[in-house]
Amino acid sequence: MSFDPFESSSDSLIAPAKTAFAITPNDSDDLPGAAKAIYVGSGGDVALRAIGSAEDVILRNVVGGSVLPIRVRSVRITGTTATDLVGLA
């Protein structure tokens, strides 16, 4: 039996993430790839730009251990106080 019995299944927005990557907030660079969601390890504010947005927004007082179900292209260092961020794609 294969390690991943779902390996031939197509990916979708509602499917569980297949990859995870550490997010280092940056004011000018986008993430290496779009994330389906962000895991917030230690709570605080998260400044981000969603895939279809032209402006950044700040999600305030995000609780540590939360998963934000938002497709994200950038996480900014200015305005982000939350730490241990992980992109789920």
VOLUMSE-355792 format. One record per residue (C-alpha): x negated, y, z negated; chain. Coordinates in nm, 2 decimals. Each point is the difference from the previous one (the first is absolute). Layout:
<recs>
<rec><u>X</u><v>Y</v><w>Z</w><chaine>A</chaine></rec>
...
</recs>
This chain:
<recs>
<rec><u>0.00</u><v>0.00</v><w>0.00</w><chaine>A</chaine></rec>
<rec><u>-0.12</u><v>0.35</v><w>0.08</w><chaine>A</chaine></rec>
<rec><u>-0.10</u><v>0.23</v><w>-0.28</w><chaine>A</chaine></rec>
<rec><u>0.26</u><v>0.26</v><w>0.12</w><chaine>A</chaine></rec>
<rec><u>0.31</u><v>-0.17</v><w>0.13</w><chaine>A</chaine></rec>
<rec><u>0.13</u><v>0.34</v><w>0.11</w><chaine>A</chaine></rec>
<rec><u>-0.31</u><v>0.09</v><w>0.22</w><chaine>A</chaine></rec>
<rec><u>0.20</u><v>-0.03</v><w>0.32</w><chaine>A</chaine></rec>
<rec><u>0.28</u><v>0.22</v><w>-0.13</w><chaine>A</chaine></rec>
<rec><u>0.02</u><v>0.35</v><w>0.13</w><chaine>A</chaine></rec>
<rec><u>-0.07</u><v>0.29</v><w>-0.23</w><chaine>A</chaine></rec>
<rec><u>0.27</u><v>0.26</v><w>-0.08</w><chaine>A</chaine></rec>
<rec><u>0.05</u><v>0.29</v><w>-0.23</w><chaine>A</chaine></rec>
<rec><u>0.19</u><v>-0.21</v><w>-0.25</w><chaine>A</chaine></rec>
<rec><u>-0.24</u><v>-0.29</v><w>0.00</w><chaine>A</chaine></rec>
<rec><u>-0.25</u><v>-0.02</v><w>-0.28</w><chaine>A</chaine></rec>
<rec><u>-0.34</u><v>0.16</v><w>0.05</w><chaine>A</chaine></rec>
<rec><u>-0.26</u><v>-0.21</v><w>0.18</w><chaine>A</chaine></rec>
<rec><u>-0.29</u><v>0.22</v><w>-0.10</w><chaine>A</chaine></rec>
<rec><u>-0.10</u><v>0.23</v><w>-0.29</w><chaine>A</chaine></rec>
<rec><u>-0.27</u><v>0.26</v><w>-0.01</w><chaine>A</chaine></rec>
<rec><u>-0.13</u><v>0.25</v><w>-0.26</w><chaine>A</chaine></rec>
<rec><u>0.10</u><v>0.36</v><w>0.07</w><chaine>A</chaine></rec>
<rec><u>-0.24</u><v>0.28</v><w>-0.07</w><chaine>A</chaine></rec>
<rec><u>0.19</u><v>0.32</v><w>0.03</w><chaine>A</chaine></rec>
<rec><u>-0.15</u><v>0.25</v><w>0.25</w><chaine>A</chaine></rec>
<rec><u>0.12</u><v>0.34</v><w>0.11</w><chaine>A</chaine></rec>
<rec><u>-0.10</u><v>-0.03</v><w>0.37</w><chaine>A</chaine></rec>
<rec><u>-0.01</u><v>-0.37</v><w>0.10</w><chaine>A</chaine></rec>
<rec><u>0.29</u><v>-0.24</v><w>0.06</w><chaine>A</chaine></rec>
<rec><u>0.01</u><v>-0.34</v><w>-0.15</w><chaine>A</chaine></rec>
<rec><u>-0.18</u><v>-0.27</v><w>0.21</w><chaine>A</chaine></rec>
<rec><u>0.35</u><v>-0.13</v><w>0.10</w><chaine>A</chaine></rec>
<rec><u>0.36</u><v>0.08</v><w>-0.08</w><chaine>A</chaine></rec>
<rec><u>0.12</u><v>-0.15</v><w>-0.33</w><chaine>A</chaine></rec>
<rec><u>0.35</u><v>-0.14</v><w>-0.05</w><chaine>A</chaine></rec>
<rec><u>-0.02</u><v>0.09</v><w>-0.36</w><chaine>A</chaine></rec>
<rec><u>-0.23</u><v>0.12</v><w>-0.28</w><chaine>A</chaine></rec>
<rec><u>-0.07</u><v>-0.17</v><w>-0.33</w><chaine>A</chaine></rec>
<rec><u>-0.07</u><v>0.25</v><w>-0.27</w><chaine>A</chaine></rec>
<rec><u>-0.22</u><v>-0.16</v><w>-0.27</w><chaine>A</chaine></rec>
<rec><u>-0.03</u><v>0.29</v><w>-0.24</w><chaine>A</chaine></rec>
<rec><u>0.28</u><v>0.26</v><w>0.00</w><chaine>A</chaine></rec>
<rec><u>0.01</u><v>0.36</v><w>0.10</w><chaine>A</chaine></rec>
<rec><u>0.07</u><v>0.21</v><w>0.31</w><chaine>A</chaine></rec>
<rec><u>-0.06</u><v>-0.13</v><w>0.35</w><chaine>A</chaine></rec>
<rec><u>-0.05</u><v>0.26</v><w>0.28</w><chaine>A</chaine></rec>
<rec><u>0.07</u><v>-0.17</v><w>0.33</w><chaine>A</chaine></rec>
<rec><u>0.11</u><v>0.04</v><w>0.36</w><chaine>A</chaine></rec>
<rec><u>0.25</u><v>-0.26</v><w>0.13</w><chaine>A</chaine></rec>
<rec><u>-0.03</u><v>-0.14</v><w>0.35</w><chaine>A</chaine></rec>
<rec><u>0.27</u><v>0.22</v><w>0.16</w><chaine>A</chaine></rec>
<rec><u>-0.06</u><v>0.31</v><w>-0.20</w><chaine>A</chaine></rec>
<rec><u>-0.18</u><v>0.32</v><w>0.10</w><chaine>A</chaine></rec>
<rec><u>-0.06</u><v>0.11</v><w>-0.36</w><chaine>A</chaine></rec>
<rec><u>-0.14</u><v>-0.14</v><w>-0.32</w><chaine>A</chaine></rec>
<rec><u>0.22</u><v>-0.06</v><w>-0.30</w><chaine>A</chaine></rec>
<rec><u>-0.08</u><v>-0.07</v><w>-0.36</w><chaine>A</chaine></rec>
<rec><u>0.18</u><v>-0.28</v><w>-0.18</w><chaine>A</chaine></rec>
<rec><u>-0.01</u><v>0.11</v><w>-0.36</w><chaine>A</chaine></rec>
<rec><u>-0.03</u><v>-0.22</v><w>-0.32</w><chaine>A</chaine></rec>
<rec><u>-0.03</u><v>-0.33</v><w>0.18</w><chaine>A</chaine></rec>
<rec><u>-0.01</u><v>-0.28</v><w>-0.26</w><chaine>A</chaine></rec>
<rec><u>-0.30</u><v>-0.22</v><w>-0.01</w><chaine>A</chaine></rec>
<rec><u>0.07</u><v>-0.35</v><w>0.15</w><chaine>A</chaine></rec>
<rec><u>0.25</u><v>0.15</v><w>0.25</w><chaine>A</chaine></rec>
<rec><u>0.02</u><v>-0.09</v><w>0.37</w><chaine>A</chaine></rec>
<rec><u>0.11</u><v>0.29</v><w>0.21</w><chaine>A</chaine></rec>
<rec><u>0.18</u><v>-0.13</v><w>0.31</w><chaine>A</chaine></rec>
<rec><u>-0.10</u><v>0.27</v><w>0.24</w><chaine>A</chaine></rec>
<rec><u>-0.20</u><v>-0.03</v><w>0.32</w><chaine>A</chaine></rec>
<rec><u>-0.30</u><v>0.22</v><w>-0.06</w><chaine>A</chaine></rec>
<rec><u>-0.27</u><v>0.14</v><w>0.23</w><chaine>A</chaine></rec>
<rec><u>-0.20</u><v>0.21</v><w>-0.25</w><chaine>A</chaine></rec>
<rec><u>-0.05</u><v>0.03</v><w>-0.38</w><chaine>A</chaine></rec>
<rec><u>-0.15</u><v>0.34</v><w>-0.10</w><chaine>A</chaine></rec>
<rec><u>-0.25</u><v>0.05</v><w>-0.28</w><chaine>A</chaine></rec>
<rec><u>0.15</u><v>0.35</v><w>-0.06</w><chaine>A</chaine></rec>
<rec><u>0.31</u><v>-0.06</v><w>-0.20</w><chaine>A</chaine></rec>
<rec><u>-0.06</u><v>-0.36</v><w>-0.08</w><chaine>A</chaine></rec>
<rec><u>-0.06</u><v>-0.09</v><w>-0.36</w><chaine>A</chaine></rec>
<rec><u>0.11</u><v>-0.37</v><w>0.02</w><chaine>A</chaine></rec>
<rec><u>-0.29</u><v>-0.25</v><w>0.03</w><chaine>A</chaine></rec>
<rec><u>-0.06</u><v>-0.36</v><w>0.10</w><chaine>A</chaine></rec>
<rec><u>0.20</u><v>0.04</v><w>0.32</w><chaine>A</chaine></rec>
<rec><u>0.04</u><v>-0.29</v><w>0.24</w><chaine>A</chaine></rec>
<rec><u>0.14</u><v>0.01</v><w>0.35</w><chaine>A</chaine></rec>
<rec><u>0.23</u><v>-0.29</v><w>0.09</w><chaine>A</chaine></rec>
<rec><u>0.03</u><v>-0.07</v><w>0.37</w><chaine>A</chaine></rec>
</recs>
